[in-house]
């Protein structure tokens, strides 16, 4: 074989090592990330029942899920929940249930992936730890770990119906976000 033929057969930048030695080749690959950090909430409207003035209404609103496909070294996140006032009719004082009378508890995770269970922390694990939605509250969080992960939960909304509330279907918004 001629020297010109050998040059054609060898890849560009090839290493040549003498016998009985290790000849290294550096290999690389990429780990890609997905769509990022997302939250999925139930489609509305969701009805949680009814009660008379001065009564209590309580019910689940459906599954809320966070998906973290950022493939991050520190894959932590916090899901937050807030609510508007709930109104009926013209929204007068008697036709309004303020957000301070709307309570939330996340309950435990119903499904998790990508990290030990201890990494996922419910904001309100049970009814005794319910919180008023007059301010944004932590609904759920992931406090440690890396890589892709997900969690879902089925929160409960509880409404203390004011004694002066009038008959009607009250509508408001419960909003979740994740960062």
C-alpha positions in Angstrom: 0.0 0.0 0.0 1.3 3.4 -0.9 1.6 6.2 1.6 -1.0 8.2 -0.4 -3.5 5.2 0.0 -2.8 5.0 3.7 -3.6 8.7 4.1 -7.0 8.2 2.5 -7.9 5.3 4.8 -7.1 7.0 8.1 -9.7 9.4 9.5 -8.7 13.0 9.9 -7.3 13.7 13.4 -6.7 10.0 14.1 -4.4 9.0 16.9 -1.7 6.5 16.3 -0.2 4.7 19.2 2.5 2.1 19.4 1.7 -1.4 20.4 1.2 -2.3 24.1 0.0 1.2 25.0 -3.5 2.5 25.6 -4.8 4.7 22.8 -7.6 6.9 24.1 -10.6 8.3 22.2 -12.6 11.1 23.8 -16.3 10.5 23.4 -19.1 13.1 24.1 -22.8 13.0 24.2 -25.6 15.4 25.2 -28.4 15.1 27.7 -31.2 17.2 26.4 -34.0 18.9 28.4 -37.7 18.8 27.6 -40.3 21.5 27.7 -39.2 22.9 31.1 -41.3 23.4 34.1 -45.0 23.2 33.6 -48.2 22.9 35.7 -51.5 21.3 34.7 -54.7 22.1 36.4 -58.3 20.8 36.0 -60.5 22.3 33.3 -63.3 24.4 34.8 -65.9 25.1 35.9 -65.6 22.7 38.8 -68.5 22.5 41.2 -67.7 21.7 44.9 -71.3 21.6 46.1 -73.6 23.9 48.0 -74.7 25.0 51.4 -77.0 27.5 53.1 -75.7 30.9 54.4 -73.4 30.3 57.4 -72.7 26.7 56.1 -69.6 25.0 54.9 -68.9 23.7 51.4 -65.9 21.4 50.8 -64.8 19.4 47.8 -61.9 18.3 45.6 -61.2 20.3 42.5 -59.4 17.6 40.5 -55.7 16.7 39.9 -53.0 19.3 39.8 -49.7 18.1 38.3 -46.2 19.6 38.0 -43.8 18.3 35.3 -40.1 19.3 35.5 -38.2 18.3 32.3 -35.4 20.8 32.7 -32.9 18.1 33.5 -31.4 20.5 36.0 -28.7 19.9 38.6 -30.9 21.5 41.2 -34.4 20.5 40.1 -36.4 22.2 42.9 -39.6 24.1 42.4 -42.5 25.6 44.3 -46.2 25.5 43.2 -48.2 28.4 44.4 -52.0 28.7 44.7 -54.2 31.8 45.1 -57.9 32.7 44.6 -60.1 35.6 43.7 -63.3 36.4 45.6 -66.4 34.4 44.5 -69.4 36.4 43.3 -72.9 35.9 42.0 -75.3 38.4 40.4 -73.9 42.0 40.5 -71.2 41.1 43.0 -72.6 43.3 45.8 -71.3 42.7 49.4 -74.1 40.2 50.0 -73.3 38.5 46.6 -69.6 38.1 47.4 -67.6 35.5 49.3 -64.2 36.9 49.9 -61.0 34.9 49.3 -60.4 35.0 53.0 -63.4 32.6 53.4 -61.9 30.2 50.8 -59.5 27.6 52.2 -57.2 25.1 50.5 -55.3 22.1 51.3 -53.2 20.1 48.9 -53.3 16.7 50.6 -50.5 14.2 49.9 -49.0 13.5 46.5 -51.0 11.1 44.5 -48.2 10.3 42.1 -44.5 11.2 42.0 -41.5 10.3 39.8 -37.9 11.1 39.4 -37.0 11.6 43.1 -37.4 10.1 46.5 -40.8 10.8 48.2 -39.1 12.9 50.8 -38.1 15.4 48.1 -41.8 16.3 47.6 -43.5 18.4 50.3 -47.3 19.1 50.4 -48.1 22.7 51.3 -51.0 21.5 53.5 -50.9 17.7 54.0 -54.4 17.5 55.6 -57.6 19.5 56.4 -56.1 20.5 59.8 -53.4 22.5 58.0 -55.8 24.2 55.5 -54.9 27.8 54.6 -57.0 30.8 53.5 -56.5 31.9 50.0 -56.6 35.6 50.8 -52.8 35.5 50.1 -50.8 33.3 47.7 -49.8 30.0 49.4 -47.4 27.2 48.7 -49.5 24.3 47.3 -46.6 21.8 46.8 -42.9 21.9 46.4 -39.9 19.8 45.5 -37.0 20.6 47.8 -34.1 18.5 46.7 -32.8 16.3 43.8 -31.7 16.6 40.2 -33.0 15.6 36.8 -36.5 15.2 35.5 -39.3 14.8 38.0 -43.1 15.1 38.5 -45.7 15.2 41.2 -49.5 15.4 41.3 -52.1 16.0 44.0 -55.8 16.5 44.4 -56.4 19.6 46.4 -59.6 20.4 48.4 -61.3 23.7 48.5 -63.4 24.6 51.5 -65.7 27.7 51.6 -67.1 29.2 54.8 -70.3 30.7 53.4 -70.9 34.1 55.0 -74.2 34.4 57.0 -75.2 37.3 54.8 -74.7 35.5 51.5 -77.6 35.4 49.1 -78.8 32.5 46.9 -77.0 32.0 43.7 -74.2 30.2 41.9 -70.9 31.9 42.9 -68.0 31.9 40.6 -64.3 32.7 41.3 -60.9 31.5 40.2 -58.4 29.3 42.0 -55.0 29.8 40.2 -51.9 27.6 40.4 -48.4 28.6 39.2 -45.0 27.0 39.4 -41.5 28.4 39.6 
